[in-house]
Amino acid sequence: MSKLGTTKGVFKMMLSGMAEDWQQMDKKFYRLVFGVAGFVAMALFWFYFLRNMSPFGF
């Protein structure tokens, strides 16, 4: 195998490894974003709706 073919193989292997890492990071990032968005939505729901319905005035 020539040096050029070996270099192409190494770059191909590195790029495929990076693509897998990015896919895993994207999943973690999406979970984090949806978790934060859900928390903010529930906090807004609490402060604007449930707090006004409570007889104790929380």
C-alpha distance matrix in Angstrom:
0.0 3.8 6.7 8.2 6.2 6.7 10.1 11.0 10.4 12.6 15.1 15.4 16.2 18.6 20.3 20.9 22.4 24.5 25.7 26.9 28.7 30.4 31.6 33.2 34.7 36.1 37.8 39.4 40.4 42.1 43.9 45.1 46.3 48.1 49.7 51.0 52.2 54.0 55.6 56.9 58.2 60.1 61.5 62.8 64.2 66.0 67.4 68.6 69.8 70.3 71.9 74.5 75.3 76.0 79.7 79.0 77.5 74.2
3.8 0.0 3.8 5.4 5.2 6.3 8.6 10.0 10.7 12.5 14.4 15.4 16.7 18.6 20.1 21.3 22.8 24.5 25.9 27.5 29.0 30.4 32.0 33.7 34.9 36.2 38.3 39.7 40.5 42.3 44.3 45.3 46.3 48.3 49.9 51.0 52.2 54.2 55.8 56.8 58.2 60.3 61.5 62.7 64.3 66.1 67.3 68.5 69.8 70.5 72.0 74.6 75.5 76.2 80.0 79.2 77.5 74.2
6.7 3.8 0.0 3.8 5.5 5.1 6.1 8.6 9.8 10.5 12.3 14.1 15.3 16.5 18.3 20.0 21.2 22.5 24.3 26.0 27.1 28.5 30.4 32.0 32.9 34.4 36.6 37.8 38.4 40.4 42.5 43.2 44.2 46.5 48.0 48.9 50.2 52.3 53.7 54.6 56.2 58.3 59.3 60.5 62.4 64.0 65.1 66.4 67.9 68.5 69.8 72.5 73.6 74.2 77.9 77.1 75.3 72.0
8.2 5.4 3.8 0.0 3.8 5.4 5.1 6.2 8.6 9.9 10.6 12.1 14.2 15.3 16.4 18.3 20.0 21.0 22.4 24.5 25.8 26.8 28.6 30.6 31.4 32.5 35.0 36.4 36.7 38.5 40.8 41.6 42.3 44.6 46.3 47.2 48.2 50.4 52.0 52.8 54.3 56.5 57.6 58.6 60.4 62.2 63.3 64.4 65.9 66.7 68.1 70.6 71.7 72.5 76.2 75.5 73.6 70.4
6.2 5.2 5.5 3.8 0.0 3.8 5.4 5.1 6.2 8.7 10.0 10.4 12.3 14.3 15.3 16.5 18.4 20.0 21.0 22.8 24.5 25.7 27.1 29.1 30.3 31.4 33.5 35.1 35.7 37.4 39.5 40.6 41.5 43.4 45.2 46.3 47.3 49.3 51.0 52.0 53.3 55.4 56.7 57.8 59.4 61.3 62.5 63.6 64.9 65.6 67.2 69.7 70.6 71.5 75.2 74.6 72.8 69.6
6.7 6.3 5.1 5.4 3.8 0.0 3.8 5.4 5.1 6.2 8.7 9.8 10.6 12.4 14.3 15.4 16.7 18.4 20.0 21.5 22.8 24.4 26.1 27.6 28.7 30.3 32.3 33.6 34.4 36.3 38.2 39.2 40.3 42.4 43.9 45.0 46.3 48.2 49.7 50.8 52.3 54.3 55.5 56.8 58.4 60.1 61.3 62.6 63.9 64.5 65.9 68.6 69.5 70.2 73.9 73.1 71.4 68.1
10.1 8.6 6.1 5.1 5.4 3.8 0.0 3.8 5.4 5.1 6.2 8.5 9.9 10.6 12.3 14.3 15.4 16.5 18.3 20.2 21.2 22.5 24.5 26.2 26.9 28.4 30.7 31.9 32.3 34.4 36.5 37.2 38.1 40.4 42.0 42.8 44.1 46.3 47.7 48.6 50.2 52.3 53.3 54.5 56.3 58.0 59.1 60.3 61.8 62.5 63.8 66.4 67.5 68.2 71.9 71.1 69.3 66.0
11.0 10.0 8.6 6.2 5.1 5.4 3.8 0.0 3.8 5.5 5.2 6.0 8.5 9.9 10.5 12.2 14.2 15.2 16.3 18.5 20.0 20.9 22.6 24.6 25.5 26.6 28.9 30.5 30.9 32.6 34.9 35.8 36.6 38.6 40.4 41.4 42.4 44.5 46.2 47.1 48.4 50.6 51.8 52.9 54.6 56.4 57.6 58.7 60.1 60.8 62.3 64.8 65.8 66.7 70.4 69.8 68.0 64.8
10.4 10.7 9.8 8.6 6.2 5.1 5.4 3.8 0.0 3.8 5.5 5.0 6.1 8.6 9.9 10.6 12.3 14.2 15.3 16.8 18.5 20.0 21.3 23.1 24.4 25.7 27.6 29.2 30.0 31.7 33.7 34.8 35.9 37.8 39.4 40.7 41.8 43.6 45.3 46.5 47.8 49.7 51.1 52.4 53.9 55.6 57.0 58.2 59.4 60.0 61.5 64.1 65.0 65.7 69.4 68.8 67.1 63.9
12.6 12.5 10.5 9.9 8.7 6.2 5.1 5.5 3.8 0.0 3.8 5.4 5.1 6.2 8.6 10.0 10.7 12.3 14.3 15.7 16.7 18.4 20.3 21.6 22.6 24.3 26.4 27.5 28.3 30.4 32.2 33.0 34.3 36.4 37.8 38.9 40.3 42.2 43.6 44.8 46.3 48.2 49.3 50.7 52.4 54.0 55.2 56.6 57.9 58.4 59.8 62.5 63.5 64.0 67.7 66.9 65.2 61.9
15.1 14.4 12.3 10.6 10.0 8.7 6.2 5.2 5.5 3.8 0.0 3.8 5.4 5.0 6.1 8.6 9.8 10.4 12.2 14.3 15.3 16.3 18.4 20.2 20.8 22.2 24.6 25.8 26.2 28.2 30.4 31.1 32.0 34.2 35.8 36.7 37.9 40.1 41.5 42.5 44.0 46.1 47.2 48.3 50.1 51.8 53.0 54.2 55.6 56.3 57.7 60.3 61.3 62.0 65.8 65.0 63.2 60.0
15.4 15.4 14.1 12.1 10.4 9.8 8.5 6.0 5.0 5.4 3.8 0.0 3.8 5.5 5.2 6.2 8.6 9.9 10.6 12.5 14.4 15.3 16.7 18.8 20.0 21.0 23.1 24.8 25.4 27.0 29.1 30.3 31.1 33.0 34.8 36.0 37.0 38.9 40.7 41.7 43.0 45.0 46.4 47.5 49.0 50.9 52.2 53.3 54.6 55.2 56.8 59.3 60.2 61.0 64.8 64.2 62.5 59.3
16.2 16.7 15.3 14.2 12.3 10.6 9.9 8.5 6.1 5.1 5.4 3.8 0.0 3.8 5.5 5.3 6.2 8.7 10.0 10.9 12.5 14.4 15.7 17.1 18.5 20.1 21.8 23.2 24.3 26.1 27.8 29.0 30.3 32.1 33.5 34.9 36.2 37.9 39.5 40.8 42.2 44.0 45.4 46.8 48.2 49.8 51.3 52.6 53.8 54.2 55.8 58.5 59.2 59.8 63.5 62.9 61.3 58.0
18.6 18.6 16.5 15.3 14.3 12.4 10.6 9.9 8.6 6.2 5.0 5.5 3.8 0.0 3.8 5.5 5.2 6.2 8.6 10.1 10.6 12.3 14.4 15.7 16.4 18.2 20.4 21.4 22.1 24.3 26.1 26.8 28.1 30.3 31.6 32.7 34.1 36.0 37.4 38.6 40.2 42.0 43.1 44.6 46.2 47.8 49.0 50.5 51.8 52.3 53.6 56.4 57.3 57.9 61.6 60.7 59.1 55.7
20.3 20.1 18.3 16.4 15.3 14.3 12.3 10.5 9.9 8.6 6.1 5.2 5.5 3.8 0.0 3.8 5.4 5.0 6.1 8.7 9.8 10.4 12.4 14.4 15.1 16.2 18.6 20.0 20.4 22.2 24.4 25.3 26.2 28.3 30.0 31.0 32.1 34.1 35.7 36.7 38.1 40.2 41.4 42.6 44.2 46.0 47.2 48.4 49.7 50.4 51.9 54.5 55.4 56.2 59.9 59.3 57.5 54.3
20.9 21.3 20.0 18.3 16.5 15.4 14.3 12.2 10.6 10.0 8.6 6.2 5.3 5.5 3.8 0.0 3.8 5.4 5.1 6.4 8.7 9.9 10.8 12.7 14.3 15.3 17.1 18.9 19.8 21.2 23.2 24.6 25.6 27.3 29.0 30.4 31.5 33.2 34.9 36.2 37.4 39.3 40.8 42.1 43.4 45.2 46.7 47.9 48.9 49.5 51.1 53.7 54.5 55.2 59.0 58.4 56.9 53.7
22.4 22.8 21.2 20.0 18.4 16.7 15.4 14.2 12.3 10.7 9.8 8.6 6.2 5.2 5.4 3.8 0.0 3.8 5.4 5.3 6.3 8.7 10.1 11.0 12.5 14.3 15.9 17.0 18.3 20.2 21.7 22.9 24.4 26.2 27.4 28.9 30.4 31.9 33.4 34.9 36.3 38.0 39.3 40.9 42.3 43.8 45.3 46.7 47.8 48.1 49.7 52.4 53.2 53.7 57.4 56.7 55.2 51.9
24.5 24.5 22.5 21.0 20.0 18.4 16.5 15.2 14.2 12.3 10.4 9.9 8.7 6.2 5.0 5.4 3.8 0.0 3.8 5.4 5.0 6.2 8.7 10.0 10.4 12.1 14.4 15.4 16.0 18.1 20.0 20.8 21.9 24.1 25.5 26.6 28.0 29.9 31.3 32.5 34.0 35.9 37.0 38.4 40.1 41.7 42.9 44.3 45.6 46.1 47.5 50.2 51.2 51.8 55.5 54.7 53.0 49.7
25.7 25.9 24.3 22.4 21.0 20.0 18.3 16.3 15.3 14.3 12.2 10.6 10.0 8.6 6.1 5.1 5.4 3.8 0.0 3.8 5.4 5.1 6.3 8.8 9.8 10.4 12.6 14.5 15.0 16.4 18.6 19.9 20.7 22.4 24.3 25.6 26.5 28.4 30.2 31.3 32.5 34.5 35.9 37.1 38.5 40.4 41.8 42.9 44.1 44.7 46.3 48.8 49.7 50.5 54.2 53.7 52.1 48.9
26.9 27.5 26.0 24.5 22.8 21.5 20.2 18.5 16.8 15.7 14.3 12.5 10.9 10.1 8.7 6.4 5.3 5.4 3.8 0.0 3.8 5.4 5.1 6.4 8.7 9.9 11.0 12.8 14.2 15.6 17.1 18.7 20.1 21.5 22.9 24.7 25.9 27.3 29.0 30.6 31.7 33.3 35.0 36.4 37.6 39.3 41.0 42.3 43.2 43.5 45.2 47.9 48.5 49.2 52.9 52.3 50.9 47.7
28.7 29.0 27.1 25.8 24.5 22.8 21.2 20.0 18.5 16.7 15.3 14.4 12.5 10.6 9.8 8.7 6.3 5.0 5.4 3.8 0.0 3.8 5.4 5.2 6.2 8.6 10.1 10.8 12.1 14.3 15.6 16.5 18.2 20.1 21.2 22.6 24.2 25.8 27.1 28.6 30.2 31.7 33.0 34.7 36.1 37.5 39.0 40.6 41.7 41.9 43.4 46.2 47.0 47.5 51.1 50.4 48.8 45.5
30.4 30.4 28.5 26.8 25.7 24.4 22.5 20.9 20.0 18.4 16.3 15.3 14.4 12.3 10.4 9.9 8.7 6.2 5.1 5.4 3.8 0.0 3.8 5.4 4.9 5.9 8.6 9.8 10.1 12.0 14.1 14.9 15.9 18.0 19.6 20.7 21.9 23.8 25.4 26.5 27.9 29.8 31.1 32.4 34.0 35.7 37.0 38.3 39.5 40.1 41.5 44.2 45.1 45.8 49.5 48.9 47.2 44.0
31.6 32.0 30.4 28.6 27.1 26.1 24.5 22.6 21.3 20.3 18.4 16.7 15.7 14.4 12.4 10.8 10.1 8.7 6.3 5.1 5.4 3.8 0.0 3.8 5.4 5.1 6.4 8.8 9.8 10.6 12.5 14.3 15.3 16.6 18.4 20.1 21.0 22.4 24.4 25.8 26.8 28.6 30.3 31.6 32.7 34.5 36.2 37.3 38.2 38.7 40.5 43.1 43.7 44.5 48.3 47.9 46.3 43.2
33.2 33.7 32.0 30.6 29.1 27.6 26.2 24.6 23.1 21.6 20.2 18.8 17.1 15.7 14.4 12.7 11.0 10.0 8.8 6.4 5.2 5.4 3.8 0.0 3.8 5.4 5.2 6.5 8.7 10.1 10.9 12.5 14.4 15.7 16.7 18.6 20.1 21.3 22.8 24.6 25.9 27.2 28.8 30.5 31.7 33.1 34.9 36.4 37.2 37.4 39.0 41.8 42.4 42.9 46.6 46.0 44.6 41.4
34.7 34.9 32.9 31.4 30.3 28.7 26.9 25.5 24.4 22.6 20.8 20.0 18.5 16.4 15.1 14.3 12.5 10.4 9.8 8.7 6.2 4.9 5.4 3.8 0.0 3.8 5.4 5.1 6.0 8.6 9.9 10.4 12.1 14.2 15.2 16.4 18.1 19.8 21.0 22.5 24.1 25.7 26.9 28.5 30.0 31.4 32.9 34.4 35.6 35.9 37.3 40.1 41.0 41.4 45.1 44.4 42.8 39.5
36.1 36.2 34.4 32.5 31.4 30.3 28.4 26.6 25.7 24.3 22.2 21.0 20.1 18.2 16.2 15.3 14.3 12.1 10.4 9.9 8.6 5.9 5.1 5.4 3.8 0.0 3.8 5.4 5.0 6.0 8.5 9.7 10.3 12.1 13.9 15.2 16.2 18.0 19.8 20.9 22.1 24.1 25.5 26.7 28.1 29.9 31.4 32.6 33.7 34.3 35.9 38.4 39.3 40.1 43.8 43.4 41.7 38.6
37.8 38.3 36.6 35.0 33.5 32.3 30.7 28.9 27.6 26.4 24.6 23.1 21.8 20.4 18.6 17.1 15.9 14.4 12.6 11.0 10.1 8.6 6.4 5.2 5.4 3.8 0.0 3.8 5.4 5.2 6.2 8.6 9.9 10.6 12.2 14.3 15.3 16.3 18.3 20.0 20.9 22.4 24.2 25.8 26.7 28.4 30.3 31.5 32.2 32.5 34.4 37.0 37.6 38.2 42.0 41.6 40.2 37.1
39.4 39.7 37.8 36.4 35.1 33.6 31.9 30.5 29.2 27.5 25.8 24.8 23.2 21.4 20.0 18.9 17.0 15.4 14.5 12.8 10.8 9.8 8.8 6.5 5.1 5.4 3.8 0.0 3.8 5.5 5.1 6.2 8.7 10.0 10.5 12.3 14.2 15.3 16.5 18.4 19.9 21.1 22.5 24.4 25.6 26.9 28.6 30.3 31.2 31.2 32.7 35.6 36.3 36.7 40.4 39.7 38.2 35.0
40.4 40.5 38.4 36.7 35.7 34.4 32.3 30.9 30.0 28.3 26.2 25.4 24.3 22.1 20.4 19.8 18.3 16.0 15.0 14.2 12.1 10.1 9.8 8.7 6.0 5.0 5.4 3.8 0.0 3.8 5.4 5.0 6.1 8.6 9.8 10.6 12.2 14.1 15.3 16.5 18.2 20.0 21.1 22.6 24.2 25.7 27.0 28.5 29.8 30.2 31.5 34.2 35.2 35.8 39.6 38.9 37.1 34.0
42.1 42.3 40.4 38.5 37.4 36.3 34.4 32.6 31.7 30.4 28.2 27.0 26.1 24.3 22.2 21.2 20.2 18.1 16.4 15.6 14.3 12.0 10.6 10.1 8.6 6.0 5.2 5.5 3.8 0.0 3.8 5.4 5.1 6.1 8.4 9.9 10.4 12.0 14.1 15.3 16.2 18.1 19.8 21.0 22.2 24.0 25.6 26.7 27.7 28.3 30.0 32.5 33.3 34.2 37.9 37.6 35.9 33.0
43.9 44.3 42.5 40.8 39.5 38.2 36.5 34.9 33.7 32.2 30.4 29.1 27.8 26.1 24.4 23.2 21.7 20.0 18.6 17.1 15.6 14.1 12.5 10.9 9.9 8.5 6.2 5.1 5.4 3.8 0.0 3.8 5.5 5.3 6.0 8.6 9.9 10.4 12.1 14.2 15.2 16.4 18.2 19.9 20.8 22.3 24.2 25.7 26.4 26.5 28.2 31.0 31.5 32.1 35.8 35.4 34.0 30.9
45.1 45.3 43.2 41.6 40.6 39.2 37.2 35.8 34.8 33.0 31.1 30.3 29.0 26.8 25.3 24.6 22.9 20.8 19.9 18.7 16.5 14.9 14.3 12.5 10.4 9.7 8.6 6.2 5.0 5.4 3.8 0.0 3.8 5.6 5.1 6.2 8.6 9.9 10.6 12.3 14.2 15.4 16.5 18.4 19.9 21.0 22.5 24.3 25.5 25.6 26.9 29.7 30.7 31.1 34.7 34.0 32.3 29.1
46.3 46.3 44.2 42.3 41.5 40.3 38.1 36.6 35.9 34.3 32.0 31.1 30.3 28.1 26.2 25.6 24.4 21.9 20.7 20.1 18.2 15.9 15.3 14.4 12.1 10.3 9.9 8.7 6.1 5.1 5.5 3.8 0.0 3.8 5.4 5.2 6.1 8.5 9.9 10.6 12.1 14.2 15.3 16.5 18.2 19.9 21.1 22.4 23.8 24.4 25.7 28.3 29.4 30.2 34.0 33.5 31.6 28.6
48.1 48.3 46.5 44.6 43.4 42.4 40.4 38.6 37.8 36.4 34.2 33.0 32.1 30.3 28.3 27.3 26.2 24.1 22.4 21.5 20.1 18.0 16.6 15.7 14.2 12.1 10.6 10.0 8.6 6.1 5.3 5.6 3.8 0.0 3.8 5.5 5.0 5.9 8.5 9.8 10.3 12.1 14.0 15.2 16.2 18.1 19.8 20.9 21.7 22.2 24.0 26.5 27.2 28.2 32.0 31.8 30.1 27.3
49.7 49.9 48.0 46.3 45.2 43.9 42.0 40.4 39.4 37.8 35.8 34.8 33.5 31.6 30.0 29.0 27.4 25.5 24.3 22.9 21.2 19.6 18.4 16.7 15.2 13.9 12.2 10.5 9.8 8.4 6.0 5.1 5.4 3.8 0.0 3.8 5.5 5.1 6.2 8.7 9.9 10.6 12.2 14.3 15.3 16.4 18.4 20.0 20.8 20.8 22.3 25.2 25.9 26.3 30.0 29.5 28.0 24.9
51.0 51.0 48.9 47.2 46.3 45.0 42.8 41.4 40.7 38.9 36.7 36.0 34.9 32.7 31.0 30.4 28.9 26.6 25.6 24.7 22.6 20.7 20.1 18.6 16.4 15.2 14.3 12.3 10.6 9.9 8.6 6.2 5.2 5.5 3.8 0.0 3.8 5.4 5.1 6.2 8.6 9.9 10.5 12.3 14.1 15.2 16.4 18.2 19.6 19.9 21.0 23.8 25.0 25.5 29.2 28.5 26.5 23.5
52.2 52.2 50.2 48.2 47.3 46.3 44.1 42.4 41.8 40.3 37.9 37.0 36.2 34.1 32.1 31.5 30.4 28.0 26.5 25.9 24.2 21.9 21.0 20.1 18.1 16.2 15.3 14.2 12.2 10.4 9.9 8.6 6.1 5.0 5.5 3.8 0.0 3.8 5.4 5.2 6.1 8.6 9.8 10.6 12.2 14.2 15.4 16.4 17.7 18.6 20.0 22.4 23.5 24.6 28.3 28.1 26.1 23.4
54.0 54.2 52.3 50.4 49.3 48.2 46.3 44.5 43.6 42.2 40.1 38.9 37.9 36.0 34.1 33.2 31.9 29.9 28.4 27.3 25.8 23.8 22.4 21.3 19.8 18.0 16.3 15.3 14.1 12.0 10.4 9.9 8.5 5.9 5.1 5.4 3.8 0.0 3.8 5.5 5.1 6.2 8.5 9.9 10.4 12.2 14.2 15.4 16.0 16.3 18.2 20.7 21.3 22.2 26.0 25.9 24.3 21.6
55.6 55.8 53.7 52.0 51.0 49.7 47.7 46.2 45.3 43.6 41.5 40.7 39.5 37.4 35.7 34.9 33.4 31.3 30.2 29.0 27.1 25.4 24.4 22.8 21.0 19.8 18.3 16.5 15.3 14.1 12.1 10.6 9.9 8.5 6.2 5.1 5.4 3.8 0.0 3.8 5.5 5.2 6.1 8.6 9.8 10.5 12.2 14.2 15.2 15.1 16.3 19.2 20.2 20.5 24.2 23.7 22.0 18.9
56.9 56.8 54.6 52.8 52.0 50.8 48.6 47.1 46.5 44.8 42.5 41.7 40.8 38.6 36.7 36.2 34.9 32.5 31.3 30.6 28.6 26.5 25.8 24.6 22.5 20.9 20.0 18.4 16.5 15.3 14.2 12.3 10.6 9.8 8.7 6.2 5.2 5.5 3.8 0.0 3.8 5.5 5.0 6.2 8.5 9.8 10.5 12.1 13.8 14.5 15.4 17.9 19.4 20.2 23.9 23.4 21.2 18.4
58.2 58.2 56.2 54.3 53.3 52.3 50.2 48.4 47.8 46.3 44.0 43.0 42.2 40.2 38.1 37.4 36.3 34.0 32.5 31.7 30.2 27.9 26.8 25.9 24.1 22.1 20.9 19.9 18.2 16.2 15.2 14.2 12.1 10.3 9.9 8.6 6.1 5.1 5.5 3.8 0.0 3.8 5.5 5.2 6.1 8.6 10.0 10.6 11.6 12.7 14.4 16.4 17.6 18.9 22.7 22.8 20.8 18.4
60.1 60.3 58.3 56.5 55.4 54.3 52.3 50.6 49.7 48.2 46.1 45.0 44.0 42.0 40.2 39.3 38.0 35.9 34.5 33.3 31.7 29.8 28.6 27.2 25.7 24.1 22.4 21.1 20.0 18.1 16.4 15.4 14.2 12.1 10.6 9.9 8.6 6.2 5.2 5.5 3.8 0.0 3.8 5.4 4.9 6.1 8.6 9.9 10.2 10.2 12.0 14.6 15.3 16.1 19.9 19.9 18.3 15.8
61.5 61.5 59.3 57.6 56.7 55.5 53.3 51.8 51.1 49.3 47.2 46.4 45.4 43.1 41.4 40.8 39.3 37.0 35.9 35.0 33.0 31.1 30.3 28.8 26.9 25.5 24.2 22.5 21.1 19.8 18.2 16.5 15.3 14.0 12.2 10.5 9.8 8.5 6.1 5.0 5.5 3.8 0.0 3.8 5.4 5.0 6.2 8.5 10.0 10.0 10.5 13.4 14.9 15.3 18.9 18.4 16.3 13.5
62.8 62.7 60.5 58.6 57.8 56.8 54.5 52.9 52.4 50.7 48.3 47.5 46.8 44.6 42.6 42.1 40.9 38.4 37.1 36.4 34.7 32.4 31.6 30.5 28.5 26.7 25.8 24.4 22.6 21.0 19.9 18.4 16.5 15.2 14.3 12.3 10.6 9.9 8.6 6.2 5.2 5.4 3.8 0.0 3.8 5.4 5.2 5.9 8.1 9.5 10.1 12.1 13.9 15.2 18.8 18.8 16.3 14.3
64.2 64.3 62.4 60.4 59.4 58.4 56.3 54.6 53.9 52.4 50.1 49.0 48.2 46.2 44.2 43.4 42.3 40.1 38.5 37.6 36.1 34.0 32.7 31.7 30.0 28.1 26.7 25.6 24.2 22.2 20.8 19.9 18.2 16.2 15.3 14.1 12.2 10.4 9.8 8.5 6.1 4.9 5.4 3.8 0.0 3.8 5.7 5.5 5.6 6.8 8.7 10.5 11.4 13.1 16.8 17.4 15.4 13.7
66.0 66.1 64.0 62.2 61.3 60.1 58.0 56.4 55.6 54.0 51.8 50.9 49.8 47.8 46.0 45.2 43.8 41.7 40.4 39.3 37.5 35.7 34.5 33.1 31.4 29.9 28.4 26.9 25.7 24.0 22.3 21.0 19.9 18.1 16.4 15.2 14.2 12.2 10.5 9.8 8.6 6.1 5.0 5.4 3.8 0.0 3.8 5.7 5.7 4.9 6.0 8.8 9.9 10.5 14.2 14.2 12.3 10.2
67.4 67.3 65.1 63.3 62.5 61.3 59.1 57.6 57.0 55.2 53.0 52.2 51.3 49.0 47.2 46.7 45.3 42.9 41.8 41.0 39.0 37.0 36.2 34.9 32.9 31.4 30.3 28.6 27.0 25.6 24.2 22.5 21.1 19.8 18.4 16.4 15.4 14.2 12.2 10.5 10.0 8.6 6.2 5.2 5.7 3.8 0.0 3.8 6.0 6.5 5.5 7.8 10.2 10.9 14.2 14.0 11.2 9.4
68.6 68.5 66.4 64.4 63.6 62.6 60.3 58.7 58.2 56.6 54.2 53.3 52.6 50.5 48.4 47.9 46.7 44.3 42.9 42.3 40.6 38.3 37.3 36.4 34.4 32.6 31.5 30.3 28.5 26.7 25.7 24.3 22.4 20.9 20.0 18.2 16.4 15.4 14.2 12.1 10.6 9.9 8.5 5.9 5.5 5.7 3.8 0.0 3.8 6.4 6.3 6.7 9.2 11.2 14.4 15.1 12.3 11.5
69.8 69.8 67.9 65.9 64.9 63.9 61.8 60.1 59.4 57.9 55.6 54.6 53.8 51.8 49.7 48.9 47.8 45.6 44.1 43.2 41.7 39.5 38.2 37.2 35.6 33.7 32.2 31.2 29.8 27.7 26.4 25.5 23.8 21.7 20.8 19.6 17.7 16.0 15.2 13.8 11.6 10.2 10.0 8.1 5.6 5.7 6.0 3.8 0.0 3.8 5.6 5.5 6.5 9.0 12.5 13.8 11.9 11.5
70.3 70.5 68.5 66.7 65.6 64.5 62.5 60.8 60.0 58.4 56.3 55.2 54.2 52.3 50.4 49.5 48.1 46.1 44.7 43.5 41.9 40.1 38.7 37.4 35.9 34.3 32.5 31.2 30.2 28.3 26.5 25.6 24.4 22.2 20.8 19.9 18.6 16.3 15.1 14.5 12.7 10.2 10.0 9.5 6.8 4.9 6.5 6.4 3.8 0.0 3.8 5.4 5.1 6.3 10.1 11.1 9.9 9.1
71.9 72.0 69.8 68.1 67.2 65.9 63.8 62.3 61.5 59.8 57.7 56.8 55.8 53.6 51.9 51.1 49.7 47.5 46.3 45.2 43.4 41.5 40.5 39.0 37.3 35.9 34.4 32.7 31.5 30.0 28.2 26.9 25.7 24.0 22.3 21.0 20.0 18.2 16.3 15.4 14.4 12.0 10.5 10.1 8.7 6.0 5.5 6.3 5.6 3.8 0.0 3.8 5.5 5.5 8.8 8.9 6.7 5.9
74.5 74.6 72.5 70.6 69.7 68.6 66.4 64.8 64.1 62.5 60.3 59.3 58.5 56.4 54.5 53.7 52.4 50.2 48.8 47.9 46.2 44.2 43.1 41.8 40.1 38.4 37.0 35.6 34.2 32.5 31.0 29.7 28.3 26.5 25.2 23.8 22.4 20.7 19.2 17.9 16.4 14.6 13.4 12.1 10.5 8.8 7.8 6.7 5.5 5.4 3.8 0.0 3.8 5.6 8.1 9.4 7.2 8.3
75.3 75.5 73.6 71.7 70.6 69.5 67.5 65.8 65.0 63.5 61.3 60.2 59.2 57.3 55.4 54.5 53.2 51.2 49.7 48.5 47.0 45.1 43.7 42.4 41.0 39.3 37.6 36.3 35.2 33.3 31.5 30.7 29.4 27.2 25.9 25.0 23.5 21.3 20.2 19.4 17.6 15.3 14.9 13.9 11.4 9.9 10.2 9.2 6.5 5.1 5.5 3.8 0.0 3.8 6.5 8.9 8.2 9.5
76.0 76.2 74.2 72.5 71.5 70.2 68.2 66.7 65.7 64.0 62.0 61.0 59.8 57.9 56.2 55.2 53.7 51.8 50.5 49.2 47.5 45.8 44.5 42.9 41.4 40.1 38.2 36.7 35.8 34.2 32.1 31.1 30.2 28.2 26.3 25.5 24.6 22.2 20.5 20.2 18.9 16.1 15.3 15.2 13.1 10.5 10.9 11.2 9.0 6.3 5.5 5.6 3.8 0.0 3.8 5.4 5.7 6.9
79.7 80.0 77.9 76.2 75.2 73.9 71.9 70.4 69.4 67.7 65.8 64.8 63.5 61.6 59.9 59.0 57.4 55.5 54.2 52.9 51.1 49.5 48.3 46.6 45.1 43.8 42.0 40.4 39.6 37.9 35.8 34.7 34.0 32.0 30.0 29.2 28.3 26.0 24.2 23.9 22.7 19.9 18.9 18.8 16.8 14.2 14.2 14.4 12.5 10.1 8.8 8.1 6.5 3.8 0.0 3.8 5.7 8.3
79.0 79.2 77.1 75.5 74.6 73.1 71.1 69.8 68.8 66.9 65.0 64.2 62.9 60.7 59.3 58.4 56.7 54.7 53.7 52.3 50.4 48.9 47.9 46.0 44.4 43.4 41.6 39.7 38.9 37.6 35.4 34.0 33.5 31.8 29.5 28.5 28.1 25.9 23.7 23.4 22.8 19.9 18.4 18.8 17.4 14.2 14.0 15.1 13.8 11.1 8.9 9.4 8.9 5.4 3.8 0.0 3.8 5.9
77.5 77.5 75.3 73.6 72.8 71.4 69.3 68.0 67.1 65.2 63.2 62.5 61.3 59.1 57.5 56.9 55.2 53.0 52.1 50.9 48.8 47.2 46.3 44.6 42.8 41.7 40.2 38.2 37.1 35.9 34.0 32.3 31.6 30.1 28.0 26.5 26.1 24.3 22.0 21.2 20.8 18.3 16.3 16.3 15.4 12.3 11.2 12.3 11.9 9.9 6.7 7.2 8.2 5.7 5.7 3.8 0.0 3.8
74.2 74.2 72.0 70.4 69.6 68.1 66.0 64.8 63.9 61.9 60.0 59.3 58.0 55.7 54.3 53.7 51.9 49.7 48.9 47.7 45.5 44.0 43.2 41.4 39.5 38.6 37.1 35.0 34.0 33.0 30.9 29.1 28.6 27.3 24.9 23.5 23.4 21.6 18.9 18.4 18.4 15.8 13.5 14.3 13.7 10.2 9.4 11.5 11.5 9.1 5.9 8.3 9.5 6.9 8.3 5.9 3.8 0.0
